């Protein structure tokens, strides 16, 4: 497939493909990804039903207010990736 794309690009000329999207393939990075470890983490979630704000307990502010809207928060347990 790469050969066909290369031949097509060369046959059309480089001037005609200035806006073309370049495609690169690299299989090396797919095997090198570390395994994502999930764990149960305490988070503070916003009590407002229209807000989706939450924060990890480790990174929570002192006043425990929602970082997006400023409303009260409650403690929940979520399964999140380990940091």
TABEL-V774871 format. One record per helix or strand of 2 or more residues. SS is the DSSP state (H for helix, E for strand). FROM is the first residue (numbers start at 1). TO is the last residue. If there is no record, write none. Layout:
BEGIN
ss = [SS;SS]
from = [FROM;FROM]
to = [TO;TO]
END
This chain:
BEGIN
ss = [H;H;E;E;H;E]
from = [2;28;38;54;57;72]
to = [12;31;46;56;59;81]
END
